Amino acid sequence: MISKSIFSGIVFSLLHHGKNRKGIIIFGGSLLAIGFIGMLTTGSIVIQDTANNNLTP
């Protein structure tokens, strides 16, 4: 089977290695860390805009 997209290869790799619990925990932890950093960045921008009354729809 020839993969036409790099994303399908990534998904197949994740599904293959998904049986390993340690890999799932590491993947979940990295997604959690990325989400937390994004939340802090976005939240600080919104708080700063709110404090300066620069809110736009």
mmCIF entry with sequence, helices, sheets and N, C-alpha, C, O atoms, coordinates in Angstrom:
data_MODEL
# 
_entry.id   MODEL 
# 
_entity.id                         1 
_entity.type                       polymer 
_entity.pdbx_number_of_molecules   1 
# 
_entity_poly.entity_id                      1 
_entity_poly.type                           'polypeptide(L)' 
_entity_poly.nstd_linkage                   no 
_entity_poly.nstd_monomer                   no 
_entity_poly.pdbx_seq_one_letter_code       MISKSIFSGIVFSLLHHGKNRKGIIIFGGSLLAIGFIGMLTTGSIVIQDTANNNLTP 
_entity_poly.pdbx_seq_one_letter_code_can   MISKSIFSGIVFSLLHHGKNRKGIIIFGGSLLAIGFIGMLTTGSIVIQDTANNNLTP 
_entity_poly.pdbx_strand_id                 A 
# 
loop_
_entity_poly_seq.entity_id 
_entity_poly_seq.num 
_entity_poly_seq.mon_id 
_entity_poly_seq.hetero 
1 1  MET n 
1 2  ILE n 
1 3  SER n 
1 4  LYS n 
1 5  SER n 
1 6  ILE n 
1 7  PHE n 
1 8  SER n 
1 9  GLY n 
1 10 ILE n 
1 11 VAL n 
1 12 PHE n 
1 13 SER n 
1 14 LEU n 
1 15 LEU n 
1 16 HIS n 
1 17 HIS n 
1 18 GLY n 
1 19 LYS n 
1 20 ASN n 
1 21 ARG n 
1 22 LYS n 
1 23 GLY n 
1 24 ILE n 
1 25 ILE n 
1 26 ILE n 
1 27 PHE n 
1 28 GLY n 
1 29 GLY n 
1 30 SER n 
1 31 LEU n 
1 32 LEU n 
1 33 ALA n 
1 34 ILE n 
1 35 GLY n 
1 36 PHE n 
1 37 ILE n 
1 38 GLY n 
1 39 MET n 
1 40 LEU n 
1 41 THR n 
1 42 THR n 
1 43 GLY n 
1 44 SER n 
1 45 ILE n 
1 46 VAL n 
1 47 ILE n 
1 48 GLN n 
1 49 ASP n 
1 50 THR n 
1 51 ALA n 
1 52 ASN n 
1 53 ASN n 
1 54 ASN n 
1 55 LEU n 
1 56 THR n 
1 57 PRO n 
# 
_struct_asym.id          A 
_struct_asym.entity_id   1 
# 
loop_
_struct_conf.conf_type_id 
_struct_conf.id 
_struct_conf.pdbx_PDB_helix_id 
_struct_conf.beg_label_comp_id 
_struct_conf.beg_label_asym_id 
_struct_conf.beg_label_seq_id 
_struct_conf.pdbx_beg_PDB_ins_code 
_struct_conf.end_label_comp_id 
_struct_conf.end_label_asym_id 
_struct_conf.end_label_seq_id 
_struct_conf.pdbx_end_PDB_ins_code 
_struct_conf.beg_auth_comp_id 
_struct_conf.beg_auth_asym_id 
_struct_conf.beg_auth_seq_id 
_struct_conf.end_auth_comp_id 
_struct_conf.end_auth_asym_id 
_struct_conf.end_auth_seq_id 
_struct_conf.pdbx_PDB_helix_class 
_struct_conf.details 
_struct_conf.pdbx_PDB_helix_length 
HELX_P HELX_P1 AA1 ILE A 6  ? HIS A 17 ? ILE A 6  HIS A 17 1 ? 12 
HELX_P HELX_P2 AA2 ARG A 21 ? ALA A 51 ? ARG A 21 ALA A 51 1 ? 31 
# 
_struct_conf_type.id          HELX_P 
_struct_conf_type.criteria    ? 
_struct_conf_type.reference   ? 
# 
loop_
_atom_site.group_PDB 
_atom_site.id 
_atom_site.type_symbol 
_atom_site.label_atom_id 
_atom_site.label_alt_id 
_atom_site.label_comp_id 
_atom_site.label_asym_id 
_atom_site.label_entity_id 
_atom_site.label_seq_id 
_atom_site.pdbx_PDB_ins_code 
_atom_site.Cartn_x 
_atom_site.Cartn_y 
_atom_site.Cartn_z 
_atom_site.occupancy 
_atom_site.B_iso_or_equiv 
_atom_site.pdbx_formal_charge 
_atom_site.auth_seq_id 
_atom_site.auth_comp_id 
_atom_site.auth_asym_id 
_atom_site.auth_atom_id 
_atom_site.pdbx_PDB_model_num 
ATOM 1   N N  . MET A 1 1  ? 0.838   -1.171 0.000  1.00 0.00 ? 1  MET A N  1 
ATOM 2   C CA . MET A 1 1  ? 0.000   0.000  0.000  1.00 0.00 ? 1  MET A CA 1 
ATOM 3   C C  . MET A 1 1  ? 0.885   1.236  0.000  1.00 0.00 ? 1  MET A C  1 
ATOM 4   O O  . MET A 1 1  ? 1.749   1.382  0.864  1.00 0.00 ? 1  MET A O  1 
ATOM 5   N N  . ILE A 1 2  ? 0.679   2.109  -0.943 1.00 0.00 ? 2  ILE A N  1 
ATOM 6   C CA . ILE A 1 2  ? 1.478   3.316  -1.064 1.00 0.00 ? 2  ILE A CA 1 
ATOM 7   C C  . ILE A 1 2  ? 0.721   4.472  -0.434 1.00 0.00 ? 2  ILE A C  1 
ATOM 8   O O  . ILE A 1 2  ? -0.431  4.745  -0.772 1.00 0.00 ? 2  ILE A O  1 
ATOM 9   N N  . SER A 1 3  ? 1.394   5.144  0.491  1.00 0.00 ? 3  SER A N  1 
ATOM 10  C CA . SER A 1 3  ? 0.771   6.271  1.171  1.00 0.00 ? 3  SER A CA 1 
ATOM 11  C C  . SER A 1 3  ? 0.868   7.518  0.305  1.00 0.00 ? 3  SER A C  1 
ATOM 12  O O  . SER A 1 3  ? 1.948   7.854  -0.179 1.00 0.00 ? 3  SER A O  1 
ATOM 13  N N  . LYS A 1 4  ? -0.253  8.209  0.105  1.00 0.00 ? 4  LYS A N  1 
ATOM 14  C CA . LYS A 1 4  ? -0.255  9.405  -0.724 1.00 0.00 ? 4  LYS A CA 1 
ATOM 15  C C  . LYS A 1 4  ? -0.123  10.669 0.097  1.00 0.00 ? 4  LYS A C  1 
ATOM 16  O O  . LYS A 1 4  ? 0.085   11.749 -0.456 1.00 0.00 ? 4  LYS A O  1 
ATOM 17  N N  . SER A 1 5  ? -0.238  10.553 1.385  1.00 0.00 ? 5  SER A N  1 
ATOM 18  C CA . SER A 1 5  ? -0.152  11.713 2.256  1.00 0.00 ? 5  SER A CA 1 
ATOM 19  C C  . SER A 1 5  ? 0.784   11.408 3.414  1.00 0.00 ? 5  SER A C  1 
ATOM 20  O O  . SER A 1 5  ? 0.816   10.284 3.915  1.00 0.00 ? 5  SER A O  1 
ATOM 21  N N  . ILE A 1 6  ? 1.536   12.398 3.833  1.00 0.00 ? 6  ILE A N  1 
ATOM 22  C CA . ILE A 1 6  ? 2.435   12.192 4.965  1.00 0.00 ? 6  ILE A CA 1 
ATOM 23  C C  . ILE A 1 6  ? 1.635   12.037 6.248  1.00 0.00 ? 6  ILE A C  1 
ATOM 24  O O  . ILE A 1 6  ? 2.092   11.389 7.190  1.00 0.00 ? 6  ILE A O  1 
ATOM 25  N N  . PHE A 1 7  ? 0.430   12.633 6.292  1.00 0.00 ? 7  PHE A N  1 
ATOM 26  C CA . PHE A 1 7  ? -0.384  12.532 7.495  1.00 0.00 ? 7  PHE A CA 1 
ATOM 27  C C  . PHE A 1 7  ? -0.896  11.111 7.702  1.00 0.00 ? 7  PHE A C  1 
ATOM 28  O O  . PHE A 1 7  ? -1.010  10.657 8.841  1.00 0.00 ? 7  PHE A O  1 
ATOM 29  N N  . SER A 1 8  ? -1.200  10.412 6.631  1.00 0.00 ? 8  SER A N  1 
ATOM 30  C CA . SER A 1 8  ? -1.645  9.031  6.788  1.00 0.00 ? 8  SER A CA 1 
ATOM 31  C C  . SER A 1 8  ? -0.501  8.169  7.333  1.00 0.00 ? 8  SER A C  1 
ATOM 32  O O  . SER A 1 8  ? -0.738  7.252  8.118  1.00 0.00 ? 8  SER A O  1 
ATOM 33  N N  . GLY A 1 9  ? 0.706   8.454  6.928  1.00 0.00 ? 9  GLY A N  1 
ATOM 34  C CA . GLY A 1 9  ? 1.853   7.740  7.478  1.00 0.00 ? 9  GLY A CA 1 
ATOM 35  C C  . GLY A 1 9  ? 2.040   8.016  8.953  1.00 0.00 ? 9  GLY A C  1 
ATOM 36  O O  . GLY A 1 9  ? 2.371   7.116  9.725  1.00 0.00 ? 9  GLY A O  1 
ATOM 37  N N  . ILE A 1 10 ? 1.828   9.266  9.344  1.00 0.00 ? 10 ILE A N  1 
ATOM 38  C CA . ILE A 1 10 ? 1.939   9.630  10.753 1.00 0.00 ? 10 ILE A CA 1 
ATOM 39  C C  . ILE A 1 10 ? 0.851   8.926  11.565 1.00 0.00 ? 10 ILE A C  1 
ATOM 40  O O  . ILE A 1 10 ? 1.112   8.407  12.650 1.00 0.00 ? 10 ILE A O  1 
ATOM 41  N N  . VAL A 1 11 ? -0.365  8.915  11.030 1.00 0.00 ? 11 VAL A N  1 
ATOM 42  C CA . VAL A 1 11 ? -1.473  8.264  11.733 1.00 0.00 ? 11 VAL A CA 1 
ATOM 43  C C  . VAL A 1 11 ? -1.213  6.771  11.855 1.00 0.00 ? 11 VAL A C  1 
ATOM 44  O O  . VAL A 1 11 ? -1.441  6.197  12.920 1.00 0.00 ? 11 VAL A O  1 
ATOM 45  N N  . PHE A 1 12 ? -0.742  6.130  10.798 1.00 0.00 ? 12 PHE A N  1 
ATOM 46  C CA . PHE A 1 12 ? -0.434  4.706  10.879 1.00 0.00 ? 12 PHE A CA 1 
ATOM 47  C C  . PHE A 1 12 ? 0.652   4.435  11.911 1.00 0.00 ? 12 PHE A C  1 
ATOM 48  O O  . PHE A 1 12 ? 0.590   3.440  12.633 1.00 0.00 ? 12 PHE A O  1 
ATOM 49  N N  . SER A 1 13 ? 1.639   5.310  11.984 1.00 0.00 ? 13 SER A N  1 
ATOM 50  C CA . SER A 1 13 ? 2.701   5.151  12.964 1.00 0.00 ? 13 SER A CA 1 
ATOM 51  C C  . SER A 1 13 ? 2.165   5.296  14.383 1.00 0.00 ? 13 SER A C  1 
ATOM 52  O O  . SER A 1 13 ? 2.522   4.528  15.276 1.00 0.00 ? 13 SER A O  1 
ATOM 53  N N  . LEU A 1 14 ? 1.295   6.299  14.579 1.00 0.00 ? 14 LEU A N  1 
ATOM 54  C CA . LEU A 1 14 ? 0.720   6.486  15.908 1.00 0.00 ? 14 LEU A CA 1 
ATOM 55  C C  . LEU A 1 14 ? -0.160  5.308  16.310 1.00 0.00 ? 14 LEU A C  1 
ATOM 56  O O  . LEU A 1 14 ? -0.145  4.882  17.465 1.00 0.00 ? 14 LEU A O  1 
ATOM 57  N N  . LEU A 1 15 ? -0.926  4.782  15.356 1.00 0.00 ? 15 LEU A N  1 
ATOM 58  C CA . LEU A 1 15 ? -1.771  3.631  15.668 1.00 0.00 ? 15 LEU A CA 1 
ATOM 59  C C  . LEU A 1 15 ? -0.939  2.401  15.974 1.00 0.00 ? 15 LEU A C  1 
ATOM 60  O O  . LEU A 1 15 ? -1.291  1.611  16.850 1.00 0.00 ? 15 LEU A O  1 
ATOM 61  N N  . HIS A 1 16 ? 0.160   2.235  15.258 1.00 0.00 ? 16 HIS A N  1 
ATOM 62  C CA . HIS A 1 16 ? 1.018   1.073  15.489 1.00 0.00 ? 16 HIS A CA 1 
ATOM 63  C C  . HIS A 1 16 ? 1.671   1.157  16.864 1.00 0.00 ? 16 HIS A C  1 
ATOM 64  O O  . HIS A 1 16 ? 1.707   0.175  17.605 1.00 0.00 ? 16 HIS A O  1 
ATOM 65  N N  . HIS A 1 17 ? 2.183   2.332  17.196 1.00 0.00 ? 17 HIS A N  1 
ATOM 66  C CA . HIS A 1 17 ? 2.861   2.496  18.479 1.00 0.00 ? 17 HIS A CA 1 
ATOM 67  C C  . HIS A 1 17 ? 1.888   2.844  19.593 1.00 0.00 ? 17 HIS A C  1 
ATOM 68  O O  . HIS A 1 17 ? 2.297   2.988  20.745 1.00 0.00 ? 17 HIS A O  1 
ATOM 69  N N  . GLY A 1 18 ? 0.617   2.981  19.273 1.00 0.00 ? 18 GLY A N  1 
ATOM 70  C CA . GLY A 1 18 ? -0.386  3.317  20.268 1.00 0.00 ? 18 GLY A CA 1 
ATOM 71  C C  . GLY A 1 18 ? -0.656  2.218  21.262 1.00 0.00 ? 18 GLY A C  1 
ATOM 72  O O  . GLY A 1 18 ? -1.237  2.463  22.320 1.00 0.00 ? 18 GLY A O  1 
ATOM 73  N N  . LYS A 1 19 ? -0.241  1.004  20.937 1.00 0.00 ? 19 LYS A N  1 
ATOM 74  C CA . LYS A 1 19 ? -0.440  -0.103 21.857 1.00 0.00 ? 19 LYS A CA 1 
ATOM 75  C C  . LYS A 1 19 ? 0.505   -0.001 23.051 1.00 0.00 ? 19 LYS A C  1 
ATOM 76  O O  . LYS A 1 19 ? 0.275   -0.625 24.087 1.00 0.00 ? 19 LYS A O  1 
ATOM 77  N N  . ASN A 1 20 ? 1.539   0.767  22.905 1.00 0.00 ? 20 ASN A N  1 
ATOM 78  C CA . ASN A 1 20 ? 2.498   0.947  23.987 1.00 0.00 ? 20 ASN A CA 1 
ATOM 79  C C  . ASN A 1 20 ? 1.971   2.029  24.930 1.00 0.00 ? 20 ASN A C  1 
ATOM 80  O O  . ASN A 1 20 ? 1.825   3.182  24.523 1.00 0.00 ? 20 ASN A O  1 
ATOM 81  N N  . ARG A 1 21 ? 1.687   1.675  26.174 1.00 0.00 ? 21 ARG A N  1 
ATOM 82  C CA . ARG A 1 21 ? 1.116   2.621  27.128 1.00 0.00 ? 21 ARG A CA 1 
ATOM 83  C C  . ARG A 1 21 ? 2.046   3.798  27.395 1.00 0.00 ? 21 ARG A C  1 
ATOM 84  O O  . ARG A 1 21 ? 1.587   4.931  27.537 1.00 0.00 ? 21 ARG A O  1 
ATOM 85  N N  . LYS A 1 22 ? 3.318   3.544  27.463 1.00 0.00 ? 22 LYS A N  1 
ATOM 86  C CA . LYS A 1 22 ? 4.261   4.618  27.756 1.00 0.00 ? 22 LYS A CA 1 
ATOM 87  C C  . LYS A 1 22 ? 4.228   5.665  26.645 1.00 0.00 ? 22 LYS A C  1 
ATOM 88  O O  . LYS A 1 22 ? 4.315   6.861  26.923 1.00 0.00 ? 22 LYS A O  1 
ATOM 89  N N  . GLY A 1 23 ? 4.105   5.235  25.404 1.00 0.00 ? 23 GLY A N  1 
ATOM 90  C CA . GLY A 1 23 ? 4.031   6.168  24.287 1.00 0.00 ? 23 GLY A CA 1 
ATOM 91  C C  . GLY A 1 23 ? 2.784   7.026  24.347 1.00 0.00 ? 23 GLY A C  1 
ATOM 92  O O  . GLY A 1 23 ? 2.828   8.218  24.043 1.00 0.00 ? 23 GLY A O  1 
ATOM 93  N N  . ILE A 1 24 ? 1.664   6.419  24.741 1.00 0.00 ? 24 ILE A N  1 
ATOM 94  C CA . ILE A 1 24 ? 0.417   7.174  24.854 1.00 0.00 ? 24 ILE A CA 1 
ATOM 95  C C  . ILE A 1 24 ? 0.528   8.206  25.965 1.00 0.00 ? 24 ILE A C  1 
ATOM 96  O O  . ILE A 1 24 ? 0.059   9.333  25.807 1.00 0.00 ? 24 ILE A O  1 
ATOM 97  N N  . ILE A 1 25 ? 1.132   7.847  27.069 1.00 0.00 ? 25 ILE A N  1 
ATOM 98  C CA . ILE A 1 25 ? 1.287   8.780  28.184 1.00 0.00 ? 25 ILE A CA 1 
ATOM 99  C C  . ILE A 1 25 ? 2.192   9.938  27.782 1.00 0.00 ? 25 ILE A C  1 
ATOM 100 O O  . ILE A 1 25 ? 1.904   11.088 28.114 1.00 0.00 ? 25 ILE A O  1 
ATOM 101 N N  . ILE A 1 26 ? 3.272   9.656  27.079 1.00 0.00 ? 26 ILE A N  1 
ATOM 102 C CA . ILE A 1 26 ? 4.184   10.713 26.635 1.00 0.00 ? 26 ILE A CA 1 
ATOM 103 C C  . ILE A 1 26 ? 3.490   11.620 25.633 1.00 0.00 ? 26 ILE A C  1 
ATOM 104 O O  . ILE A 1 26 ? 3.628   12.841 25.710 1.00 0.00 ? 26 ILE A O  1 
ATOM 105 N N  . PHE A 1 27 ? 2.743   11.044 24.689 1.00 0.00 ? 27 PHE A N  1 
ATOM 106 C CA . PHE A 1 27 ? 2.025   11.827 23.688 1.00 0.00 ? 27 PHE A CA 1 
ATOM 107 C C  . PHE A 1 27 ? 0.961   12.703 24.356 1.00 0.00 ? 27 PHE A C  1 
ATOM 108 O O  . PHE A 1 27 ? 0.828   13.877 24.014 1.00 0.00 ? 27 PHE A O  1 
ATOM 109 N N  . GLY A 1 28 ? 0.221   12.156 25.285 1.00 0.00 ? 28 GLY A N  1 
ATOM 110 C CA . GLY A 1 28 ? -0.796  12.923 26.000 1.00 0.00 ? 28 GLY A CA 1 
ATOM 111 C C  . GLY A 1 28 ? -0.193  14.029 26.835 1.00 0.00 ? 28 GLY A C  1 
ATOM 112 O O  . GLY A 1 28 ? -0.739  15.130 26.900 1.00 0.00 ? 28 GLY A O  1 
ATOM 113 N N  . GLY A 1 29 ? 0.917   13.752 27.468 1.00 0.00 ? 29 GLY A N  1 
ATOM 114 C CA . GLY A 1 29 ? 1.591   14.780 28.269 1.00 0.00 ? 29 GLY A CA 1 
ATOM 115 C C  . GLY A 1 29 ? 2.112   15.917 27.417 1.00 0.00 ? 29 GLY A C  1 
ATOM 116 O O  . GLY A 1 29 ? 2.055   17.078 27.820 1.00 0.00 ? 29 GLY A O  1 
ATOM 117 N N  . SER A 1 30 ? 2.621   15.588 26.242 1.00 0.00 ? 30 SER A N  1 
ATOM 118 C CA . SER A 1 30 ? 3.119   16.647 25.364 1.00 0.00 ? 30 SER A CA 1 
ATOM 119 C C  . SER A 1 30 ? 1.966   17.493 24.837 1.00 0.00 ? 30 SER A C  1 
ATOM 120 O O  . SER A 1 30 ? 2.095   18.714 24.740 1.00 0.00 ? 30 SER A O  1 
ATOM 121 N N  . LEU A 1 31 ? 0.826   16.859 24.490 1.00 0.00 ? 31 LEU A N  1 
ATOM 122 C CA . LEU A 1 31 ? -0.344  17.630 24.060 1.00 0.00 ? 31 LEU A CA 1 
ATOM 123 C C  . LEU A 1 31 ? -0.863  18.515 25.186 1.00 0.00 ? 31 LEU A C  1 
ATOM 124 O O  . LEU A 1 31 ? -1.281  19.647 24.942 1.00 0.00 ? 31 LEU A O  1 
ATOM 125 N N  . LEU A 1 32 ? -0.840  18.013 26.403 1.00 0.00 ? 32 LEU A N  1 
ATOM 126 C CA . LEU A 1 32 ? -1.272  18.800 27.552 1.00 0.00 ? 32 LEU A CA 1 
ATOM 127 C C  . LEU A 1 32 ? -0.361  20.002 27.761 1.00 0.00 ? 32 LEU A C  1 
ATOM 128 O O  . LEU A 1 32 ? -0.843  21.102 28.028 1.00 0.00 ? 32 LEU A O  1 
ATOM 129 N N  . ALA A 1 33 ? 0.943   19.808 27.643 1.00 0.00 ? 33 ALA A N  1 
ATOM 130 C CA . ALA A 1 33 ? 1.889   20.908 27.815 1.00 0.00 ? 33 ALA A CA 1 
ATOM 131 C C  . ALA A 1 33 ? 1.717   21.955 26.714 1.00 0.00 ? 33 ALA A C  1 
ATOM 132 O O  . ALA A 1 33 ? 1.750   23.153 26.996 1.00 0.00 ? 33 ALA A O  1 
ATOM 133 N N  . ILE A 1 34 ? 1.537   21.523 25.474 1.00 0.00 ? 34 ILE A N  1 
ATOM 134 C CA . ILE A 1 34 ? 1.334   22.461 24.371 1.00 0.00 ? 34 ILE A CA 1 
ATOM 135 C C  . ILE A 1 34 ? 0.052   23.252 24.584 1.00 0.00 ? 34 ILE A C  1 
ATOM 136 O O  . ILE A 1 34 ? 0.023   24.461 24.353 1.00 0.00 ? 34 ILE A O  1 
ATOM 137 N N  . GLY A 1 35 ? -1.006  22.583 25.022 1.00 0.00 ? 35 GLY A N  1 
ATOM 138 C CA . GLY A 1 35 ? -2.269  23.267 25.290 1.00 0.00 ? 35 GLY A CA 1 
ATOM 139 C C  . GLY A 1 35 ? -2.160  24.259 26.422 1.00 0.00 ? 35 GLY A C  1 
ATOM 140 O O  . GLY A 1 35 ? -2.735  25.345 26.356 1.00 0.00 ? 35 GLY A O  1 
ATOM 141 N N  . PHE A 1 36 ? -1.426  23.897 27.465 1.00 0.00 ? 36 PHE A N  1 
ATOM 142 C CA . PHE A 1 36 ? -1.256  24.799 28.603 1.00 0.00 ? 36 PHE A CA 1 
ATOM 143 C C  . PHE A 1 36 ? -0.467  26.041 28.204 1.00 0.00 ? 36 PHE A C  1 
ATOM 144 O O  . PHE A 1 36 ? -0.813  27.150 28.614 1.00 0.00 ? 36 PHE A O  1 
ATOM 145 N N  . ILE A 1 37 ? 0.583   25.869 27.414 1.00 0.00 ? 37 ILE A N  1 
ATOM 146 C CA . ILE A 1 37 ? 1.373   27.012 26.949 1.00 0.00 ? 37 ILE A CA 1 
ATOM 147 C C  . ILE A 1 37 ? 0.523   27.909 26.047 1.00 0.00 ? 37 ILE A C  1 
ATOM 148 O O  . ILE A 1 37 ? 0.587   29.133 26.153 1.00 0.00 ? 37 ILE A O  1 
ATOM 149 N N  . GLY A 1 38 ? -0.266  27.308 25.167 1.00 0.00 ? 38 GLY A N  1 
ATOM 150 C CA . GLY A 1 38 ? -1.146  28.090 24.302 1.00 0.00 ? 38 GLY A CA 1 
ATOM 151 C C  . GLY A 1 38 ? -2.197  28.841 25.093 1.00 0.00 ? 38 GLY A C  1 
ATOM 152 O O  . GLY A 1 38 ? -2.522  29.984 24.774 1.00 0.00 ? 38 GLY A O  1 
ATOM 153 N N  . MET A 1 39 ? -2.733  28.200 26.128 1.00 0.00 ? 39 MET A N  1 
ATOM 154 C CA . MET A 1 39 ? -3.727  28.848 26.969 1.00 0.00 ? 39 MET A CA 1 
ATOM 155 C C  . MET A 1 39 ? -3.125  30.056 27.693 1.00 0.00 ? 39 MET A C  1 
ATOM 156 O O  . MET A 1 39 ? -3.750  31.114 27.763 1.00 0.00 ? 39 MET A O  1 
ATOM 157 N N  . LEU A 1 40 ? -1.937  29.900 28.219 1.00 0.00 ? 40 LEU A N  1 
ATOM 158 C CA . LEU A 1 40 ? -1.287  31.016 28.905 1.00 0.00 ? 40 LEU A CA 1 
ATOM 159 C C  . LEU A 1 40 ? -1.007  32.170 27.949 1.00 0.00 ? 40 LEU A C  1 
ATOM 160 O O  . LEU A 1 40 ? -1.226  33.332 28.293 1.00 0.00 ? 40 LEU A O  1 
ATOM 161 N N  . THR A 1 41 ? -0.531  31.857 26.764 1.00 0.00 ? 41 THR A N  1 
ATOM 162 C CA . THR A 1 41 ? -0.212  32.898 25.786 1.00 0.00 ? 41 THR A CA 1 
ATOM 163 C C  . THR A 1 41 ? -1.461  33.642 25.351 1.00 0.00 ? 41 THR A C  1 
ATOM 164 O O  . THR A 1 41 ? -1.491  34.872 25.366 1.00 0.00 ? 41 THR A O  1 
ATOM 165 N N  . THR A 1 42 ? -2.494  32.903 24.964 1.00 0.00 ? 42 THR A N  1 
ATOM 166 C CA . THR A 1 42 ? -3.733  33.520 24.508 1.00 0.00 ? 42 THR A CA 1 
ATOM 167 C C  . THR A 1 42 ? -4.415  34.273 25.643 1.00 0.00 ? 42 THR A C  1 
ATOM 168 O O  . THR A 1 42 ? -4.922  35.375 25.436 1.00 0.00 ? 42 THR A O  1 
ATOM 169 N N  . GLY A 1 43 ? -4.434  33.700 26.820 1.00 0.00 ? 43 GLY A N  1 
ATOM 170 C CA . GLY A 1 43 ? -5.067  34.342 27.970 1.00 0.00 ? 43 GLY A CA 1 
ATOM 171 C C  . GLY A 1 43 ? -4.396  35.641 28.349 1.00 0.00 ? 43 GLY A C  1 
ATOM 172 O O  . GLY A 1 43 ? -5.072  36.613 28.686 1.00 0.00 ? 43 GLY A O  1 
ATOM 173 N N  . SER A 1 44 ? -3.080  35.673 28.300 1.00 0.00 ? 44 SER A N  1 
ATOM 174 C CA . SER A 1 44 ? -2.382  36.904 28.659 1.00 0.00 ? 44 SER A CA 1 
ATOM 175 C C  . SER A 1 44 ? -2.649  38.005 27.635 1.00 0.00 ? 44 SER A C  1 
ATOM 176 O O  . SER A 1 44 ? -2.734  39.177 28.000 1.00 0.00 ? 44 SER A O  1 
ATOM 177 N N  . ILE A 1 45 ? -2.779  37.646 26.369 1.00 0.00 ? 45 ILE A N  1 
ATOM 178 C CA . ILE A 1 45 ? -3.088  38.641 25.336 1.00 0.00 ? 45 ILE A CA 1 
ATOM 179 C C  . ILE A 1 45 ? -4.492  39.197 25.556 1.00 0.00 ? 45 ILE A C  1 
ATOM 180 O O  . ILE A 1 45 ? -4.703  40.405 25.446 1.00 0.00 ? 45 ILE A O  1 
ATOM 181 N N  . VAL A 1 46 ? -5.452  38.327 25.868 1.00 0.00 ? 46 VAL A N  1 
ATOM 182 C CA . VAL A 1 46 ? -6.830  38.775 26.092 1.00 0.00 ? 46 VAL A CA 1 
ATOM 183 C C  . VAL A 1 46 ? -6.913  39.649 27.330 1.00 0.00 ? 46 VAL A C  1 
ATOM 184 O O  . VAL A 1 46 ? -7.591  40.675 27.308 1.00 0.00 ? 46 VAL A O  1 
ATOM 185 N N  . ILE A 1 47 ? -6.246  39.273 28.398 1.00 0.00 ? 47 ILE A N  1 
ATOM 186 C CA . ILE A 1 47 ? -6.258  40.084 29.619 1.00 0.00 ? 47 ILE A CA 1 
ATOM 187 C C  . ILE A 1 47 ? -5.626  41.445 29.367 1.00 0.00 ? 47 ILE A C  1 
ATOM 188 O O  . ILE A 1 47 ? -6.130  42.461 29.846 1.00 0.00 ? 47 ILE A O  1 
ATOM 189 N N  . GLN A 1 48 ? -4.533  41.473 28.626 1.00 0.00 ? 48 GLN A N  1 
ATOM 190 C CA . GLN A 1 48 ? -3.882  42.746 28.320 1.00 0.00 ? 48 GLN A CA 1 
ATOM 191 C C  . GLN A 1 48 ? -4.791  43.623 27.458 1.00 0.00 ? 48 GLN A C  1 
ATOM 192 O O  . GLN A 1 48 ? -4.884  44.824 27.709 1.00 0.00 ? 48 GLN A O  1 
ATOM 193 N N  . ASP A 1 49 ? -5.457  43.069 26.462 1.00 0.00 ? 49 ASP A N  1 
ATOM 194 C CA . ASP A 1 49 ? -6.380  43.835 25.624 1.00 0.00 ? 49 ASP A CA 1 
ATOM 195 C C  . ASP A 1 49 ? -7.574  44.324 26.430 1.00 0.00 ? 49 ASP A C  1 
ATOM 196 O O  . ASP A 1 49 ? -8.047  45.439 26.212 1.00 0.00 ? 49 ASP A O  1 
ATOM 197 N N  . THR A 1 50 ? -8.064  43.517 27.350 1.00 0.00 ? 50 THR A N  1 
ATOM 198 C CA . THR A 1 50 ? -9.184  43.926 28.176 1.00 0.00 ? 50 THR A CA 1 
ATOM 199 C C  . THR A 1 50 ? -8.782  45.078 29.092 1.00 0.00 ? 50 THR A C  1 
ATOM 200 O O  . THR A 1 50 ? -9.548  46.025 29.271 1.00 0.00 ? 50 THR A O  1 
ATOM 201 N N  . ALA A 1 51 ? -7.609  45.004 29.661 1.00 0.00 ? 51 ALA A N  1 
ATOM 202 C CA . ALA A 1 51 ? -7.143  46.071 30.549 1.00 0.00 ? 51 ALA A CA 1 
ATOM 203 C C  . ALA A 1 51 ? -6.938  47.384 29.788 1.00 0.00 ? 51 ALA A C  1 
ATOM 204 O O  . ALA A 1 51 ? -7.116  48.461 30.358 1.00 0.00 ? 51 ALA A O  1 
ATOM 205 N N  . ASN A 1 52 ? -6.570  47.307 28.527 1.00 0.00 ? 52 ASN A N  1 
ATOM 206 C CA . ASN A 1 52 ? -6.329  48.506 27.730 1.00 0.00 ? 52 ASN A CA 1 
ATOM 207 C C  . ASN A 1 52 ? -7.562  48.939 26.933 1.00 0.00 ? 52 ASN A C  1 
ATOM 208 O O  . ASN A 1 52 ? -7.488  49.892 26.157 1.00 0.00 ? 52 ASN A O  1 
ATOM 209 N N  . ASN A 1 53 ? -8.702  48.247 27.115 1.00 0.00 ? 53 ASN A N  1 
ATOM 210 C CA . ASN A 1 53 ? -9.957  48.528 26.393 1.00 0.00 ? 53 ASN A CA 1 
ATOM 211 C C  . ASN A 1 53 ? -9.755  48.499 24.871 1.00 0.00 ? 53 ASN A C  1 
ATOM 212 O O  . ASN A 1 53 ? -10.273 49.360 24.159 1.00 0.00 ? 53 ASN A O  1 
ATOM 213 N N  . ASN A 1 54 ? -9.016  47.525 24.385 1.00 0.00 ? 54 ASN A N  1 
ATOM 214 C CA . ASN A 1 54 ? -8.763  47.372 22.954 1.00 0.00 ? 54 ASN A CA 1 
ATOM 215 C C  . ASN A 1 54 ? -9.509  46.174 22.379 1.00 0.00 ? 54 ASN A C  1 
ATOM 216 O O  . ASN A 1 54 ? -9.059  45.578 21.400 1.00 0.00 ? 54 ASN A O  1 
ATOM 217 N N  . LEU A 1 55 ? -10.638 45.817 22.972 1.00 0.00 ? 55 LEU A N  1 
ATOM 218 C CA . LEU A 1 55 ? -11.376 44.653 22.494 1.00 0.00 ? 55 LEU A CA 1 
ATOM 219 C C  . LEU A 1 55 ? -12.111 44.978 21.208 1.00 0.00 ? 55 LEU A C  1 
ATOM 220 O O  . LEU A 1 55 ? -12.799 45.994 21.114 1.00 0.00 ? 55 LEU A O  1 
ATOM 221 N N  . THR A 1 56 ? -11.962 44.114 20.221 1.00 0.00 ? 56 THR A N  1 
ATOM 222 C CA . THR A 1 56 ? -12.675 44.260 18.954 1.00 0.00 ? 56 THR A CA 1 
ATOM 223 C C  . THR A 1 56 ? -13.335 42.920 18.642 1.00 0.00 ? 56 THR A C  1 
ATOM 224 O O  . THR A 1 56 ? -12.800 41.872 19.001 1.00 0.00 ? 56 THR A O  1 
ATOM 225 N N  . PRO A 1 57 ? -14.483 42.941 17.984 1.00 0.00 ? 57 PRO A N  1 
ATOM 226 C CA . PRO A 1 57 ? -15.136 41.675 17.667 1.00 0.00 ? 57 PRO A CA 1 
ATOM 227 C C  . PRO A 1 57 ? -14.423 40.962 16.599 1.00 0.00 ? 57 PRO A C  1 
ATOM 228 O O  . PRO A 1 57 ? -14.835 39.871 16.202 1.00 0.00 ? 57 PRO A O  1 
# 
